[in-house]
Amino acid sequence: MKRLTLTTVLVVVVAQVTSVGVAEPPYPPSSVIKSITWHWDTHTTAAPGSDLWPVTWASDGDIYVAWGDGGGFGGTNSDGRVSMGFARITGAPESYVGINVNGGKNPEAPASFPKKCKTGGILSVDGTLYARLNLQDGKWPDVNFGLAWSEDMGATWTKASWVFPKGAGNFKLARFLNFGRDYAGVPAHLAGFVYFYGFKHDTDSGSDNNTYMGRVPQDKLKDRSAYEFYKGLDANDKPIWTSDVKELQPVFADPNGTSGGAVVYNPGIKRYILTSFHTGPGQLGVFDAPQPWGPWTTVAYYDSWGNMGTAGFGLNCDFPQKWMSTDGLTMWSIFSVYGDGARKGIDGHDKFNLVKATLMLLANEDCGNATSAQTILAMARQRNGALADKAAQKSDVVLPYNNTNPVMYDNDFTNDYVDWYLMALASAGDIKYLGISTSSSVAPYNDHVTAKDLAAHVAKRRETVRRGRNSGFRHVPNPIPGTKGNLIRPASGRIKDTRPLGSPGSRRIIEEAGKATPTKPLVVCVGGPLTVVADAYLLDNSIADKVVVAWLDNYNKGMTGFNGWSDGWAAYIVLQKLRLVQFTVQSRPFPRVTKSRLRTLPESEAREYMLAIETDVVAPEGDADGPPAISLMRPDYIRSAKRVSFGGWTTRYGHDMPLFRDDPNGRAIVVTAVDRKVATEEWWRAMKNPAAWHPTNGTSTQSSENDNATSTRIIQAPYPSSPSVTRMR
C-alpha cells in the first residue's frame, strides 16, 4: 500500500467549534460551529486490507467509493486483491450494502487497475465518474498524476493521455470538491465549474504542507488546457483564476502537516468543511469556511482522534452529502487510517470505516464575528464612513478596528512621541484609553536592555503621564509595569505548555478584553516585544477573539526586527493565537515630527518634555512607534496590505523568529505601504487639537501658528535620554 499524500477535506458548516487536541491548530476557532461529536458507538468496519475510500454521490442515487490494495467489500488483503477497485454503496448508513463494481472480490466487472494506480479523489458529474490517478510510475513521491473516467457507472475506465507531471514544485491534483447527487446543488456563484484541490510535489514528504485549488468547466474535465488555478483574491474578495499553474497560491496550510482528506459542501448549514490529517491516524483536523477557498477556521484539531494516536498515517476522512441530515447537523464519515496507531483505540487500521458525527452550532448572538473580508469591509464602512471607503480604494485589506474600539498601549523604550499622541487622542475624546504598560526582555537574553534600564523606562513612562496631565491632558490611565523578561519555548514546542510570566500589564489586558467582544475587540498598540500580549493569552486564552494587536516591527517577510528578536516565542504565540496587524519600518510609516514644529505646540511641560526626547535612530524626525496608533484614526493611512500566516522559523543574532508566508486566508495582516502624509497630518491634527489641551493652573494652552516660533519657558525633564541602544530595526 502506498501512502497518498493529500491536502484537505472541505464540508459546509455554519457554527463554531472549539478546537481540541494537543498540537496547535493552524487557524482560529470557528465562528459558526461550537463542537463536533463523534458517536463511536455507531462505528462499523468492512473490507479488511483495503484502504483510501474516497467518496462521491452518483447519478443513480448511490454512493460510489474507491479503494486500494485489497479485495474491497467481502474481500481481504489477499482475497480479491487489486491495486485499485471501485464499489457502490446502497441504502442508509445504518444498513448500507457495499457492492464491488470494478475489481475486488466477486466484482460486477473485472479490474481496470489490477496492478497499478491509486486514487484519493473521485467525482460524479453529468452521469460520468471521474477519478484522479496516482499512476505509480516511480518511487513515491516521484510519480505522475493523471485522470480517468467511466461512462458506465464504473464498469470500465479510460485514462487521459496527459498528466500532472512529477518533479519538485509541480502541482498534483488530489481531491475534488463534492456537492450533491451527480454534482447537483452547486451554489450559483460557483456553477458551471468543477473544483479540485491538490499539493505541490515535495521531494521528501510528497507535499509542502500547503493545499492549492483549481477549477475546470464541468464539460471539459477531460481537457487539461481548460484547467485554471487559484491565484488569490481581488479587491472585492472574488477569486482570481489563472491558466498558469506556476501562479497558483495556497488556500489552506498547516505547518504540522497535510495528508489525506476530502472536500464536500454541507447545504444544511451552507459551509465548507475541510478535513486534513496532520500526519498520524489520530491527528485529524476539521475546518470550516464560507467559501471553498476560505477563510478557514478550526472546528476540531486532534492528536488522538478515536484514541489512535500518532503512529501511522491518516489517509482519508470524507462526509458524503447523501448521508447528511437536512439541517446539516448530522453527518456520516467514511474514513481510512493505517499503521500501528490505527490498530489501537477504535482499531480502524487498513479497512473501510464508517461513523456518525453531529455538529453543534454557536448561538446566533455568538456568531457576530464574521471572518469574510467583505463583512469586515462592510463593518468598517459603517464605522468609519468615508475614511474606510478611501482605505478600501487603496488596499484590499481593511483593518479590524478603528477609534471606537477600546485601546491599550505597551512599549519598551520611552524615546518616541507616541505616548503623547495617544494622550492627546484620549484627552480630546477621540479614543477610549484604558491602559498603559512598559515591557521588555532583559539581559542576558536581550543584551541591549538590563533590568535596571527597564525599571528606568517604567519610571519615565510614569513621569511622561504626570507631565501630560500637568499640561492639560485628561482621561489618561495610570501607567503600570508590563512583563520583564521573555517567554521561553517549551521542549514540547506547544504553546499551551509555555510558562507565563505574569504582570500587572498582562492582567490589565485580560480585564479589559473581558469587557470587549469579538466584533468590538480591545486594540493593544505595541511598540516593543509582544510579550505582554502573549502572556495575557497564556494566562487566559478566552481573550483570543476579543483582542487585536497593532504592532510595529521591521520587515514584511516576518517578525524579524528588533521587536520580534526581543521575544520570538511571544511573537509566534500572537501570530498563531490572536489577530495581528503588523506595521513595518520597511514601509517608512512614521509621521514626521520635527523639533522646530514641536515648538509651535502650547507652552507646557508636555512640549518641553518632547523637545528633550532623543528620538529613535530609525526615525530621527519622526514618531518611530506611532504607526499602529495612527491607524486607529485614519484607515486611509493604509495604501496596501496583505494577509499572512506562519511560514517557518529563522535564526538571527542567536534568537529564533517567525517568518511569514503569504496566505489570502491568513488572519494576520501585514501593512506593506502607507501614506506618510496622512500620518503626519493626523499626528499634528491630534497634537494641535484645542480639545486636547484642557486648562491648567499656570500653563498656557495657546499655540503659535508659526512653525518656527519658540518659547522662552523651558522646563527641564527630570530624566536623561534613554540608554543608548542600537536597534535592529
N, C-alpha and C positions, 0 to 999 in steps of 0.2 A: 504494500500500500504506500502511495506517495502522499506526502503532506501537501495539500493545496493551500498555498498562502493566499489569503483573501483579505479584503479590507473591511467591509462593514455590512450591517443589515439595517434597513430602514423600515419603519412601520409608522402609521399615522396615530398620534396620541395627543390629547389636549389637556393633560393635568400633570402637575409637577410631582416628581417622586424624589424622596430623599436618597442620596447616593449611599451605597452600602459596600463595605469591604475594607481591605487593608491598603491596597495600592491606591495612589492618588488619582482620581478621575481627571481626564483632560479638560472637562467642561464643567461649568457651574450647574447647580441643581436645576431641574426642570421647573418652569414657572406654571406648568399645567398639571403634571402628574405627581401625585403625592407618594404613591408606592405601587410596586408590582409584587404580587404574591404568587408563588409557585406552589401548586397543590400537588405535592409529591405522592399523595395517596392515589392520584389518578395516573401515575407514571406506568406506562406499559412499554414493552420492547418486542422486537421481532427481528428476523433476518440476521442472526448472529454471523459475524465475519464480514458483513457488508457495511461500508461507511459512506460518508458525504451527504446524500439525501437532500439535494436542492429541490425546490417545490414550485409548481405553477398550477393555476386553475384553468382547465382547458375548455374548449368549445362544447364538448359533450357533457359538461357539468361535473366531471370527475376531477380529482386532483391527480396530477402526474408528478412522478419523482424520478430521480436517477441515483444510482449507487455505484460504488467502485469496489473492485477486488473481493467479490463474493458471489453467492448464489441468489441474492435477493430474497423475496418472500418465499418461505418454505425451504430455502437452501441454507447452506452453511459456508464457512470459509473455503471449503473444498468442494462441496456438493453443488454443482451448477455454476461453479466459479467462472466469472468473466471479468475482464478489465473494467468494462463499463456496461451497465444494463439500465433499462427503463421499465417502470412499473406504473400501474394505475391503481388509485385508491378510491373505493366507493364507500358510500354510507357516511354516518355520523362518526365523530371522533371516538365516542364511547363504544361503537360497534363496527368499526371500519373493517373492510376486507381488502387485502393487498394482492394484486394480480400482476405477475411478471408479463410484460408486453414484448420486450426485446431482450433476449438473453436471460441467463439465470436458470433456476430450477423450474422445469416444466413450463417454458415460455410459450406465448402465443405465436411468436416469430423468433427465428434464430438470431443470435447475437450479431449485431453490426460491428461491435468493437470487442472481439473476444480476447485480444492480447494487448492492445494499446489504447490509450486515450482515457481521460477522466474529465468530468465536468463538475463545476461548482455553481453553475447558474443556468437555469432553463426558463423558458418563457413561451406562453401560448398567445398568439396574436393572429387574428383573421383566419382562424382554423388551422394554422401551421404551428408546429412545435419547433423551437429553436434551442440549441444547446451550445454554450461556449465550450471549446475543447482545449484541454492541455494535451498536445499531440504526443507528449512523452518521447520526443525525438532527440533527447540528450539527457545529461545528468542535471537534476533539479538544482538550481532554478534556471539552468541554461537550456530552456525549451521554447519552442514556438507555440503560440496560442492561435486557435482558429475558431471556425463556426461550422455547425452542422444543422440541418433542418429535416423535418419529417412532415410530409403532406398526407400521411395515412395514419395519424394518431400513434406514431412511434413504432410502427411495424418495420419500416425501412428508413434509412437515413442517407443524406447526401452531404458530402463535405464541400466547403468553399475552397476555391483554388488559391485564395490569398490567406495571409496570416498576419497576426500581430507579432513581429519578429522578435526573437531572442536578442539579448545584448544589454549591457549595463545602461540604465537610464531609459530604456524603451517601455512604452505603455503596454500593459497586458489587461485585456478585458476580463473581468472576473465574475460580475453579477449583473442581473437585470433587475430593474425596479418593477415589481409586480403590482398590479391593481386587481380588478375583479375578474369575473369569468371571461376568458378569452380576451383579456385586456380591456374589459368594459369599465366604466366609471372613472375614466381619467378626467381630472378637473379641466375646465375649459381652457385655461391659460397654458396647459401642457399638452393639449390634444394634438393628434397628428404625428407624434413622435414616440419612439421607444427610448427609454433612458437606461443607461448602464453605468456601472462603477468598475473601477479597476485600480491597479497599482503600477508603480514603475519598478522595473526589474532591478533588483539589488543583487550584486554578485555573491553576497554572503548569506543573507536570510531569504532572499526572494522578493521581499517588499521593503520599501523605505519608510514604513510606518505612516505613510500618507495614503488617503483614498482620493481618487480622482473620478471625474464624472464626464459623461458624454451623452450624445443623443444621435438618433438617426431617424429619418422619416419611416413610419412603420411599414410602408410598402416598399422600402429599399434596404431592408436589413441584409440582403444578400450582396449589396453593392458597397464595397469598402470605401469607395470615393465619396459616398454620401454621408459618412460619419463625421460628426462635429464634436468638439471638446470644450468643456467649461473653462473659460478664461478669467472669470471674476464677475463682479457686479458693476453696472454703470451707476451714474449719479442718482438714478431713480430706483435703485435696488433691483434692476432687471438683469438677468444673466446675460453675459456676453459669450457667444459661441464662435469658435474658430475651427477651420478645417486643418490647421497646422497643429499636429499633436505635440509639437515641441513647446507650444504656448500654453498648454493646459496648467491649471492651478488646482491645488487640493481643495476639497470640500469638507474633509474630515481628517483629523490626525490624532494619534495617541502615542506619545513618546514611550509608553510602556509596551507598545506593540500593537499590530493589527493583523488578525488572522481569522479566517472563517467568518461567516455571516450571511445575511440575506437582506433583501430590500422589499418592503411591501407598504402599501398605503392602507390606513385604517379609516374608512369613510365615516364610521360612527363618531369619531372624535376629530376627524379632519386633521390628522397629524401624521407625520412620517416617523417611523421608529427604525433606528439603526442598531443592529446588534454586531458586536465585534469582540472576539476573544483577544485579550492582550497576551496570550500565549497558551497557558495550560487549560485543561478541561474545565477547571473551576473558575478560571479567570475571565468571566463574561462581563461585558459592559452592555447596557441597554440605554439608548439615547433617543431623544425625540426632537422634532423640528417642524416648523410651519411650512417649509418648502423642501424639496428633495436635495437642495444644496445647503440647507441650514437656515439660520444658525442653530447649532446643536446645543442641547442641554442634557444633563445626566439624569436618567431615571433610576438606574441602579448600577453599581460597579462592585464586582465581587472578586475575591481571591480564592473562595472555596464554594462556588455555586454547586449545589447538590452534594456538598461535602466531598467534592472530588479533588480539591487542591490544585497544585501547580505542575505536577509531574505528568508530562504528556502534551497533548495538543487539543485545542478546541477547533473543530472543523466546520461546523455549520449550526445555525440556530434560526430557523425560519418560522414565520407565522402565516400560514395560508389564509387568505382573506375569506375563503369559503367557510371556514370554521370560526369566524369572528361573530360575536353577537351583534344585533342591530345597533345597540348603543356603543359598541366598540370596547366595552369594558371587560369582556371575556374573550380570550384568545387561546388557541392551542398551538403549542410549539412542537415542530418536528426538528430534532437536533441530532448532531453526531459529534462524538468525542472519542479520543484514542489515547492509550497509554496507561502507565501504572496508576496514576491518579484516578483515571476514569474507571478503573476496576474497583475503586473504593466508593464509599458513600452510596449513591443510588445505583452504582455499577452500570454505567452506560457505555462501557468500552466496546467500540467496533461493532455497532448494531444500529438498527432503527429504534429511535426513542421518541415517545410522544408524552406530553404532559400539559395539563391545563394551567393557565395563568390568568389572573384577574388584576385589573388596574383600579386604583382609587384616585379620583381627581381631587385637586385642591378646591376648596370652596370658592365661589365666584369672587368674593371680596379679597381673596389672596392671590388672584390671578392678574392683578393690575400692572405688574412689572413686565410689560411686553418687551420682547427682545428684538423684534424686527427693526431694521434701520428705518423703515417707513414710519413705524409707530413712534420711534424716538424723534424723527423729524417732525411729525405732526405735533407731538408734545412740546418740542422746542419752539415751534412756531406759535403755539398757543401761549407759551410762557413769555417768550422774548419778542414776539411780534416781528417788526421789520428787521431787527438786527439778526435774528435767526434766518430770515429769508436771505439776507445778504451773505451770511455764513454758508448757507446751503448752496448758493451760487458759486462760492469759491471752493468748497470741499464737499465730497460725498459722504463725509462722516460728521455727524452733529454731536456735540458734547452732551453727555447725560446729566447736565446740571446748569444752573445759572445763579444769579444773585438772590433768588428767592429760597435757595437751599440753605440750611444751617451750615455754618463754616467753623472749622478749627484750623490751627496753624502750628506746624512744628518745624524747627530749623536747628542747625548745629551752630554755625557762626553768627555773629551779630554785626557783620560789616556790610550788610546790604540795606536797601531802603524799603524793602517790602513790609517790614514791621510798621513803618509809618504810613504806608499806603493803606494797609488793612485797617489801621486805627482810624484813618480819615474816612474810609467807607463806613465803618461801624458808627462813627460819630455823626455822620450825615444821614444815617438810617438806610444806607444802601445795602447793607448785609446784616444778617443776624450772627453776630460774632460770639462764639460760645467757649473757646478755649485757646490757650497759647502754651506751648511747651518747648523745651530745649533738650535735644537728644544728640548723642554721638557715640560711635565706638571709640575706644581709647587704647593707648599703648598697653601691651605690646602688639596687639592685632593691628591697630591703627597708629603707626609711629608718628603721625602728624599731630595728634591730639593726646595730651596727658589728662589724667583725671583732674588735675589742678586747672588745666586750660578749660575743661568743660565746666567746672564749678564757676570759673570767671565769666563764662558766657551765660550761664544761668543767672548770675547776679546782674550782669549787664543788661539782660533782657528785662529783668525786673525794673532796673533803672530807666530803661527806654520807655516802658509803660508809665512809670511815675512822671517822667518829663513830658510825655504826651498828655497825660491828664492835667499837669500843671499848665499846659498850653491850650487847654480847652477841649481836648478830645474826650468824648463821652462814650458810654456803652462799650467799654473795653474790658475784657475779662482779666482776672489776675493771672499772671504767668506762673507756671508750675514746672517742676523738673519732669523731663521725659525719661527715656531709657539711657542708662550708662552702660556701654559695652555693646557686644554684638551677639546675635543668635548663632548657635553652633549647630551645624548639620549633624543629625544623629547618625550612628553607624548604620541604621536601617535605611537611611535615605528617605524616610517617610516624614512628612510634615507633622503628622499627628504625634510623633514621638519626640518632637522638639521641646526642649525645656524653656518655658517662658522666663523672661527677666522680671516682669512686674515693675510698674512705676506709676506715679500719680497721673502722668500723661496718658499711659495705656488705659488706666481705669476711667479717665475722663472721656476718652473716645468711646469706651463701652457704654458709659452712662448716657452720652448724647446720642449715640447710634440707637440705643434702646428706645429713644423717643422719635426716631426717624422712621421712614417707611421705604420700601423698595422703589416707589415712584417719587419720593421726595427724600433722597438719601442725604446723609451727612457728608459734606465735602471736606476732606482733610488736605490742605495745601502743605506740601512738604518741600523744603529746600535742602535737606540733608539726607542721610540714610533713611531707609524705610523701616527701621527697627521698631519704632513705637507703634506703627500701624500693624505690622506683622505680629508684634507682641500682644496687642489688643485682640487680634483674631485668635491667637493661641489660647488666650485666657477665656474667650467666649466666642466660639465660631458661629453663633447665631447672628452675629453682626454682618456676615458676609454680604448679604444682598442689600444692606442698609448703609453701606459706606462706599464712596467713590474717592479714590486717591488721585489728586492732581499734583504731579511731581516733576522736578527738573533733574535731568542728567545730561550726559554729553552727546550720545550718538543715537542715530536712527536704527542701528542694527542690533542694539542690545542695551543692557543695563550695565554698561562697562566704563562709565566715567567715575569720577571721584566718589559720587554719592552711592553708586552701585558697588564700587570697590569697598566702600566703608562697611558694608554688610551685605554680601552677595546672597546669603541664605534668606535674609529678610526680604530682599528684592524678589527672590524666587517665590516665596510664600505669597507676597502681594500679587505677583503676576498670575499665579495659579488659582488663588482663592478670592481675590477682591476685584472690583472694577478699577482699572488703572487708566489714567490719561497721562502720557509722558511727553513733556516738552524737552527739547534738546538744545544744548549750547550750539550744536552744529548748525541749527537754523538761524542763529543770531537773533534770538527773540526778545532781547532786552529793551524796555523803554529807555529812552535817552534822558539821563538826569545829569545836568552839569552843575558845578558849584556856583557859577555865575547866576544861573536861573534859580537855584535854591535861595539865593539872597533876596528874591522877589516875594518869598513867602512871608506871611505875617511875622512880625518881630516876636520871637518866642523862644522858649527853651528848646522846642522841637526843631526849629530852624537851625539853631546854633549846634545842636547835637548832630544833625545831619551834615552840617558843614564840616564837622570834626571827623566824620567817618572816613577811614581809609578803605576804599571800596575794593571788591574782589578783582584780581588781576584779569579775569576773563571779561570784565565789563567795567573798565576804569571810569567811564562816563555813562553808567547805566545801572539799572536795578537787576543784578545778576540772578537773584532768586525770585524775581517778581512775576514771570510769565504765568505760572498757574493761577495767581491771584487776579491778574489782568483778565484772564479768560472767564472769570465769574461775571464780569460786567459787559464784556464785549465779545460775543460769539463770532462776530465778523472779523476778529483778530486772526482767526484760523484761515489760512489760504489753502492748505492741503494737509491731509492726514490719511493714515491707513490703519487697518486692523491687523493685529499680530497675535501670535501665541508663542509659547515656549519653544525654542528651537535648538536647545542644547546648551552646553557649557563652554566657556573659555577661561583660561587662567592668565592673569595679568598681575605682575608685581606680587606674586605669591598668593593671590586670592582668586577663588572661583566665582565667576559672574555669569548670569543668564544671557543667552543670545536670543534674538527674535527670529521667527520665520514669518513671512507674510502669510496671512490667513484671513480671507474675506469674512470668515465666520468667527474670528477671534474676538474675545471680549475686551482685550486691551487695545487702546488707541495710542498711536504714536503721531504726534503733530510734526510734520515734516517741513512745513513752511508757514510763516506768519507775516503779517503786515506790521512792521515795526513802527510805522507812522501811527497806526491805530493804537499800539501800546503806549507810545509817547503821549499821544493826545489824551488817552484815558488817564494815564498816571497824573498828568498835570491838571486835568479836569477835577479829579478827586482831591488833589492836594490844594487846589485854589478854590474849592467849593466853600463859599461862606458858611454853608450849613454845617460844615465840619468843625469850624472854629468857634466854639461857644465862648462867651465872655468869661474872663477870669480876672481876679484882682491883680492889677498892676501889669497886665500883659495886653499888648495891643493886638487886635485882630485884623488890622488893616494891612493889605498887601499892596506892594508897588506894581504898577503896570509896566515899569521899565525893567527889562531883563537884566540890565547892568547895574541896577541900583544896589546899594549896600547899606547895611545898618551899622551904626557905631556901637550898638549894645552887644557885647559878646559875653556869652555865658559859658564858662569853661566846663567841658564834660568831665565828670569825676574819674573816668576810667581811660587808660590809654587805648590806642587802637588794638585790634585783635592780634593775637600772636601771629607771627609771620608764618604763613603756610603756603606752600606751592601745591595747588590742587591739580589733579589730573583731569581737568575739565575737557 
